[in-house]
């Protein structure tokens, strides 16, 4: 019997009883809902791969028999991740999906979809497999009966992640022998959630024609691990982002969680923080978008400018006549009255030099206090305008993930070339 993923998900609308659902969590880019074992939605969100079309279910032979390996998987649909459309993802044996364009050895650092990232080793058991299924509108990746390499006796874990073409992500858990908080992170990070980053390319002055890539993580979704148990599920729903707007008017008038700006040079809407960050800065988009205006023709602009000048001149003439009872004059005021008043003001101070020193000291103190306050604000608000200003001009000062050997991160090896299917796939009828 073949059942489509869409029909399984649609059962949520047919439930007669109202499920007890955890409160929605707002993560700026996403909202998440956690369903416990007693919620009917937990069962509805679990995709039974045994009921899927056999020719579309793939068991990756290499991932199912190795440790710390990653393989590319091509999607049959566009998957929106943080607003960016992906057609390729990388499945790792460690219980997560890598979504970055640049494949490196430390995939656990950022740009991941992690239902349960941990030190899983499918090679320690013949029953451990990494399975995925693509029905054209959703991709299901299941880590089936996998064990922790450093603690095999705990038992096997079975869980899955489903990526929908709407950007919706579902984590479902069938078998968790222990609490996630008890899993050791000594040899491998333990994470549950999402992460995205942008890549900045730096030129190395000492070595010509050589560039260094630095990855900056701009957002992370960390789910509460204590809520995840056997037969639980998490539904992660995307929120609107600036990237989805394709015109200047809709971009600058958008009412979402982000301060969207339109860059005419790139013909793109952005908050300044997404995967195209370097293009945004290289094309001086932050400076261009300060006026928050869309393109208008020269005739309209000239007419508006002339009307504004005329209106201001008339306003000043009326204000001068009504306020002082004398007609306005086109001659600029002389500086004589001002110069005559300055000595009168200075007479009130017997020590002008002393007063100037006090004002200078106060000014320096105010600047120092303002600097401290700005630093604290930027630390707690990394996406603010001040933080944007800093990262545009001094990117080397920002905390970054520089992937080097010996950094302490677990190293993953890629086992699949870009854009090709591995020949090690076999159908799910295997023993």
N, C-alpha and C positions, 0 to 999 in steps of 0.2 A: 504494500500500500504506500503510495507516494503522497505526501502532504507538503504543501508549499509553506515557506516561512511566513508569508503574509497571512495565511489562514490561521496559523498558530497564534500570531500576535493579535489577530482580530478577535480572539476569544475574550480578550480583556473587556470588550464592550458588551459581551453576552453574560457576564457574571451578574447574578441577581443580588448577591449579598455585597454590601459595601466593604471592601477590604480595609483592614487597619494598616494605614500607611504612615511611614515616618514623615516628618515635616520636610518640605522641600528645602534643599540647600542651594543657595545662590553662589555661584563661583564666577560671576561676571560674564564669562564666555559660555558657561553652561549652568544648568540647574540639574540637581540629582535627586532621585527618590530611591529610598532603600526599602525593600520589602522583606519581612521576616518569614520564617518557615510556615507560619500560620496564615499568611496572606495568599489568597488564590492566585494573585499575580505572579508570585514566585514560580509556581508550576507552569503558568502560561508563558512566561518569558524563557523558560528552558526549552531549547530546540533539540528534539530527539533526532539525532542524525541517522539513527537506524531506520527511520521512516522516510528519509530523503531518497531522491533518485540516485541509484547506485553508481551510475556513470559520472555523476558530478561530485561524488564524495571522494576525496583524495587523502590517502595516508602517506605522508612524506617519509620515504624509507630512510633517508639520511638523518633527518631531525629525530626520528623515532629511535635511533640507535647511537646517538652521539651526545656529547656534553658541550654546552656553550657554543652552539652553532646557530646560524641564522640563514634563512633562505628567502629570496624574493618571491612574491606572489603577485601576479597581475590581476587586477580587478576588471570585471566586465561592465562596471558602471563607475560614474564619478562619485567619489566619497568626500563630502565636505568635512574638513578637519580644521577647526578654528577659522572657518570661512574659506580655506584653501581647498581646491578640488584635487584629490589624489586619485591616480590610476594604478598605483603600485605601492605595496607595503612590504615590510620585511618581518617574517614570523621568526621568533627566537625560541629556543628550547626553555629559556628561563621564565616562561609564563607571561610574556608580553609581546606586543607588536611594535616595531620601530617604524616611524612614519617619515623620517628625514630623507632628503635627497642625497646627502653625502653619507655614504656608509663608512663607518670607522670602527675601530676595535672596541671602543667603550660605548656600546649602544644603550647601556642602562642609565646614562647620565641625564638625557632629556629627549624630547620628541618621541614620546612613547604612549601607547595605550596599554595599560597594565591591569588586567583583572586580578592577577596575583603574581607579581614579580618576585622570584626567589631562586635559590640555587638548585633548580630541578635538573635531574640527570636521567633522561629516558633510557640510557644505555644500561642502567643497573637492573632493569626488569624486562622480561620478554613481553609483558602485558602493557608496557608503557608505549603510547603512541601520540603523535601530534597530527591531528586531522583538521581539514578545512573543507568547506562546502560553499559554493557560489551559485545562487539561483538567478542571478541577473539583477536583483534589487537589494540583495543583502549577502554579506559574507560571514560565515560562522567559522571560528577557529576554536578547536577544543583540545585542551591538554588532558589526555585520558589516562588515568591511573599512573601518574608520574610520581616519582619519589624524590625526596631531598637527598642530594649526594652525601652531605655530611651527617645525615640522620635517617638512614633507610628504615630503621625499625619503627618509626612513627606511623608508617602506613602510606597509602597512596592518596593522591589528590586528583580530583576530577572537576574541571571548571571550563568555562568557555566565554568568549567575547563575540558579540554579534555587531557588525558594522552595517548600518542601513544607508541607503542612498539619500535619505533626508538629513544625514548627519547624526542621527540618533544612534547611541551606543548602549548596548546592554551587556552587563556582566552577570553571569548566572553561575551558581555554585551548587554542585551536586554532592560532593564528598570532600570534607575538610576534617581530617582526623584530629587536629589541634587548633587552638585559637591562633589567628594570624600574628597577634602580638607576641606569641611565644616562639615564632620562627627566628632562628639566629640570622643576623645580618653581618656576621664577621667576615664571611667569605663571599658574600653577594648581597647587594641591596635588596631590601624587602619593601615594595611599594604597591599601592593600590590607587589608581587614578590615571590622570592624563598630564601631559606636558608638551609644550611647544617652544620653539626657539627660532632665532634668526642667525644666519651665518654672516660674519664680517671678514673680508679678505684684507689682510695687511701686507704691504710691501716691505720686504726686508732690505734695508739700505746697504747692509754689508755684502749681501749676495744678490747680484742683479738677476732679474727674471725669475726670482723665487718669491713666493708669497706664502703667508701663514694664515690658515683659517682658524678663526675663533668663533665659538658658538656661545651666544647669549640667550639664556632661558628667560623669556619675558612673562611666562605664566605657567602655573601648575595647579592642577586639581588634586587635592589630597582627600581621599574618602576615609571616613571613620572606620578603622579596622575592627573595632569591637562589635559593630553592627553586622559584620559579615560572618555567617555561620553556615552550617549544612542547610541545603534547600532554601537559601536566601538568594536575592537578586537585587541588582542596582540598575536603574534606568537613568541614563544621562542624556539630557535633551539640550541641543544647541540653542543659544540665544543669538539675536541679530548682531552682526558685526558690520563695520564700515565697508568691508570689502564687497559686500553684496550690492552696494549702490553703484549704478553704472552711469549716472549723470551728475553734473555739478549741483543742480537744483535740489535733487533728492538727497544728495550727500550732505550739504550744509544745513538743510532743513530737517534732517533726521532727528528723531527723539528717542535715542537708545542710550545704553549705559556708557557710550564712548563719545568723545569729542571728535567728531568726524571732520576731516578737511579734504578739500579737492585739490589735486595737483594737475594743472593744465599740461605740463610738460609730459607727464606719464599717462594723462587721461585716466586717473585712478583716484579712488576714495580710500582714505586710510586714517587711522588714529595715530599713526607713526610707529606703532608696534605690531608688526606682522612679519611674515617670512621675506617680504620684499623691502625690508628696512634699509639695506644698503643702497638700493636704487633710489629710495625716497630721499636719502641724505645726499647721495652723489648728484642728484638733479636739483638740489636746493629747494626741495618741496617745502620744508619747514618755513623758509623765508617767504616763499610764494604764497602760502596759505594763511599768513597772518591777517590779511584784510578780510578773509572769509567772504569774498565776492566772486561771482561767476562772470564769465565774459559778457561784455555788452559792446554794441557797435560804436564806432567813433562819433557818429552824428549824435546819438543819444547822450554819449558821455560829454560832448562839447556843449550840447544844449543844457544839460544838467548843471555843468560847471558855470555857464554864463548866467543861468537863472539864479544859482546860489549866490554868485557875486552881486547881482543886482538886488536880490532880496536883502543881503547883508548891508549894502550901502543905504537902501531905503530905511532899514531898521535903525541904523545908526543915526540917520538924519532926523527921524521921528523922535528917537530917544533924546537927542541933543536938544531939539526944540521944546519938547514937553518938559524936560527936566530942568533946563537952565533958562529958557525964555530967550535964547539968542540963536540966530541962524548958524548952521554948521559952516565951517570954512575948509577949503581944500588945502590950506597951508598947514604943514606939520607944526606942532607946538614947539616952542623953543625950549632950550635946556636951562634958561636963566632962572625960572621959578624953582626948578628942582635944585639947582646949585645953591640957591638962596636958603633952602630949607635944610640942607644937609648939616651945615654948621650948627643950626639950632638944635638938631637931634644929638649931635656929638657933645654939645655942652652939658648934657645930662650925665655924661660919664667922665669922671675925673681921671680915670686910668684906662684909656682906650686899648693900649697894648695888653694890659692885664686881662681885660674883658675878652679880647680876641684869643688869648691862650686858653682861657676857660672854655670858650665855645669850641676851639679846636679839639681839646681833650674830650669834651662831651660828644663831639662828632665821631671821633675815633672809637669811643666806647659804644656808641649806637651801631656803628658799622660792625664791630666785633659781635655784639649781641645778635644783630640781624644775620650775620654769617652762621652763628651757632643754630639759630632757629631755622634757617633755611636748610642747613645740613640735616637736622632732625626731621624736618618735614619731608625732605627728599628720601630719607632712609625709609620712612613709613609710607611714602607715596611715590613708588618708582616710576609710575606712568604719568606724573604731573608734568607741567610745562617746564619747570625748572630742571627736572631730571632729563627730559628730552634735550634741553639745551646743552646739558653736560655731556650726554652720550654722543651728541652730534660732533662736538669739538674735542672731546678727550676720551675716545672710546677705550684707550688702553687703561684708564683708571677704573673702569667698571668691572665688577666681579664677572669673570668669564670662566668657561670650561675649556682649558687648553689641553687637548688630548695628546699626551705624551706617554711613552713607555715608562713603566715603573710608577705610574701615578696612583696605584692602589685600586683602580677600577678593574672589575673583571673583564677580561679580553674575550670578545666574541669573534669568531672567524666566519666569513661568508662562504657558503658552500654552493652558491648558485650565481651564475653570471647574469648581468643586467639584461632584462628583456627576453629571457629564454626560460622555458619550463625544464625542470630537471627530469632526466629519464628514470629517476628512482621512484616515481609515483606508481603506486599500485592501488587497485580498487579495494573497497572495504570487505570483500569476501574472503580476504586472506585469513589464515588461521592464527 
